[in-house]
Amino acid sequence: MVQEILGHSSVSVTMDVYSHVLPDMQEKAAAVMDALLSENP
């Protein structure tokens, strides 16, 4: 989806440009999911 929105010719171009931000984004997403799943209904 990101590839199409940005107009990159292939997903490898998108990954080459943006892969450096992925580790931090993954950690934040995991923390958010952990918080959401840990809440008592």
N, C-alpha and C positions, 0 to 999 in steps of 0.2 A: 504494500500500500504506500509506504513512504517513498519507495522508488518511483512509483507512478506520480505521486504528488509533486515530487521534486524534479521530475522529468529526466531522471538518470536512465542511461541506456540499458543498464543491467543492475541487478541487486549487488553485484560485486563492487560496482562503483560506489554505491551507497554505503556498503560496509567499509570500504577503504577510507571513505571520508569521515564516517561517523563512529567507527568501532571504538575509538579511544574514549568515548563517553559511556559506553555500555557497562563497564564494571560498576561505576558509581550509580548508574540508573538501576542496575540489578539489585544492588544493596538496598537502595531506597525503596524499591518496589517490594522486596522481601520484608523489610521492616514494616511497611504499611500493611501488607497481607498478614503478617504476624500479629500486628495490633488488632486488625479487624477480626481475625479468627480467634483471638484470645478473649475478646469481649464476651461477657455473659449476656444472653438475650433477656 
